Amino acid sequence: DHGRWLNVAPGEVFVEQGQPGDAFYVVGTGQVDVIRDEEVVNTLGPGSHFGEVALLADVPRTATVIARTPTRVFRLDREGFDQVVAEAFRRGSLPQAVTVSRTSQH
């Protein structure tokens, strides 16, 4: 109920550095560029994800992410992301680094 697939054209911006985080994304097909301080620092492809830092740490977006090619992504809003993280925590399958990051911020 909290996620949906999006088809995005090259050049479309997913998230902007400094803006509040409202969703988590998983790349299904295509490529996206990760830009920090106006410099491309990474290119992500199928199976990669982005947007979790702002949601886990409750901080502004740390980078801008732009579609490099026609891209299909799954967008999960904050509420859905929080539910997935909470369920993983209950099952004990949340990676230790995420657990430490989440608890050290509060």
Secondary structure, 3 states (H helix, E strand, C coil): CCEEEEEECCCCEEECCCCCCCEEEEEEECCEEEEECCEEEEEECCCCEECHHHHHHCCCCCCEEEECCCEEEEEEEHHHHHHHHHHHHHHCCCCHHHHHHHHHCC
